[in-house]
């Protein structure tokens, strides 16, 4: 099995993808230089004609190109993961960027955790938001004294561009978004449900993900519609305290009812 599968998801982006793909190639090269094997996939999910033409350039012939028709972050990830070769999975939106060391250091952290028998999801130390908004977010481990699960009742702690054992995505599939009915923030629900299932969220020092915030992004649309995450049992007032380092350890909910509905 390949060590890592990296998936770049593309929808309606073109020229901004140039820096994205350059950063991805540098990060893949650094991971391979550390001895890790890497599968690279471009997922064209309901991609526009212009986006498809952009990624069909010979410059990207060293990437696999998969055509998807999900049109949703959660559904496309759920469809992709079983087809991937890697025991670890990383995603990159086609207008965002990695620090060159993110994949190498992230995979090394997951391998070390695996050897210790720990269930771990890795995050960069810093998320830098640029373009439409400028901000810097510093991530913390889920078992850090600076982390409180009560914060999850108000907002998401962890971005969707994490580095994850394949098993975690199979254990906790993403839900679909339903913005017209005010339901969004799939990464927020994924964070809650993985903590509930006993997955630790850890920070990889000295790594960065650069997140482009566009006026037409899913995040901005969700904010404008004042979307919420779904009602999750794990966030109940008498249970939320157990989300620190997965002390809840509940069985996965059946999809179609409760947390996954």
Residue pairs with C-beta under 8 A, 6 or more apart in sequence:
1 85
1 86
1 87
2 37
2 38
2 39
2 85
2 86
2 87
3 31
3 36
3 37
3 38
3 86
3 87
3 88
3 107
3 111
4 31
4 36
4 37
4 38
4 39
4 86
4 87
4 88
4 89
4 90
4 103
4 107
5 38
5 39
5 40
5 41
5 84
5 85
5 86
5 88
5 89
5 90
5 166
6 24
6 27
6 28
6 38
6 39
6 40
6 41
6 86
6 90
6 91
6 92
6 103
7 41
7 42
7 43
7 80
7 84
7 89
7 90
7 91
7 92
8 20
8 21
8 24
8 40
8 41
8 42
8 43
8 63
8 91
8 92
8 93
8 94
9 43
9 45
9 73
9 76
9 91
9 92
9 93
9 94
10 17
10 42
10 43
10 44
10 45
10 47
10 51
10 55
10 94
11 45
11 46
11 47
11 48
11 51
11 94
12 47
12 48
12 50
12 51
13 20
13 51
13 54
13 94
13 95
14 50
14 51
14 54
15 54
16 94
16 95
16 212
17 54
17 55
17 94
17 95
19 97
20 92
20 93
20 94
20 95
20 96
20 97
21 59
21 60
21 94
23 97
23 98
23 99
23 100
23 210
24 40
24 92
24 98
26 98
26 100
27 98
27 99
27 100
27 101
27 102
27 103
27 104
28 38
28 40
28 103
30 100
30 101
30 103
30 104
31 38
31 103
31 104
31 107
32 38
33 104
34 104
34 107
34 108
36 103
36 104
36 107
38 86
38 103
39 64
39 84
39 85
39 86
40 62
40 63
40 64
41 63
41 64
41 65
41 66
41 80
41 84
42 55
42 60
42 63
42 64
42 65
42 66
42 94
43 66
43 68
43 76
43 80
44 51
44 52
44 55
44 65
44 66
44 67
44 68
45 68
45 69
45 70
45 71
45 76
46 68
46 69
46 70
46 71
47 55
47 67
51 94
55 65
56 65
66 80
66 83
68 76
68 79
68 80
70 76
70 79
72 176
72 177
73 160
73 174
73 177
73 186
73 187
73 218
74 173
74 174
74 175
74 176
74 177
74 186
75 174
75 176
77 91
77 169
77 174
78 169
78 173
78 174
81 89
81 166
81 169
81 170
82 170
84 166
86 166
87 165
87 166
88 106
88 107
88 110
88 163
88 164
88 165
88 166
89 163
89 164
89 165
89 166
89 169
90 102
90 103
90 106
90 161
90 162
90 163
90 164
91 160
91 161
92 98
92 161
93 161
93 212
95 212
95 214
96 161
96 209
96 210
96 211
96 212
97 209
97 210
98 208
98 209
98 210
99 124
99 206
99 207
99 208
99 209
99 210
101 206
101 207
102 124
102 163
102 204
102 207
102 208
102 209
103 163
105 204
105 205
105 206
105 207
106 122
106 124
106 163
106 204
106 207
107 163
109 120
109 122
109 163
109 202
109 204
110 120
110 122
110 163
110 165
113 119
113 120
113 200
113 202
114 120
114 165
118 200
119 165
119 167
119 168
119 198
119 199
119 200
119 246
120 165
120 199
120 200
120 201
120 202
121 158
121 162
121 163
121 164
121 165
121 168
121 194
121 199
121 200
121 201
121 202
122 162
122 163
122 164
122 202
122 203
122 204
123 139
123 158
123 159
123 162
123 163
123 201
123 202
123 203
123 204
124 139
124 161
124 203
124 204
124 207
124 208
124 209
125 138
125 139
125 203
125 204
125 205
125 206
125 207
125 208
126 136
126 137
126 138
126 139
126 207
126 208
126 209
127 136
127 137
127 139
127 159
127 208
127 209
127 210
127 211
128 135
128 136
128 137
128 208
128 209
128 210
128 211
129 135
129 136
129 137
129 211
129 213
130 210
130 211
130 212
130 213
131 212
131 213
131 214
132 212
132 213
132 214
132 215
132 217
132 220
133 213
137 159
139 157
139 158
139 159
139 203
140 146
140 147
140 157
140 203
141 147
141 200
141 201
141 202
141 203
142 157
142 195
142 200
142 201
142 202
142 243
142 244
142 245
142 246
143 200
143 244
143 245
147 157
147 244
148 244
149 195
149 240
149 241
149 242
149 243
149 244
150 240
150 241
151 157
152 188
152 191
152 192
152 195
152 235
152 240
152 243
153 235
153 240
155 188
156 185
156 187
156 188
156 191
156 229
157 191
157 201
158 187
158 191
158 201
159 187
159 209
159 211
160 186
160 187
160 190
161 209
161 211
162 201
163 204
168 194
168 199
171 194
171 197
171 199
171 252
172 190
172 193
172 194
172 197
172 199
172 252
173 255
173 260
174 186
174 189
174 190
175 186
175 189
175 230
175 260
176 186
177 183
177 184
177 185
177 186
177 218
177 222
178 184
179 221
179 222
179 225
179 227
182 225
182 226
182 227
182 228
183 227
183 228
183 229
183 230
184 218
184 221
184 222
184 225
184 227
184 228
184 229
185 222
185 227
185 228
185 229
188 229
189 229
189 230
189 232
189 259
191 201
192 229
192 232
192 234
192 235
192 243
193 232
193 234
193 252
193 253
193 259
194 201
194 246
195 201
195 234
195 243
195 244
195 245
195 246
195 248
196 234
196 242
196 243
196 246
196 248
196 249
196 250
197 246
197 248
197 249
197 250
197 252
198 246
198 248
198 249
199 246
200 245
200 246
213 219
213 220
214 220
230 259
230 260
230 261
231 259
232 259
233 239
233 253
233 258
233 259
234 240
234 242
234 243
234 248
234 250
234 259
239 248
242 248
253 259
253 260
254 260
255 261
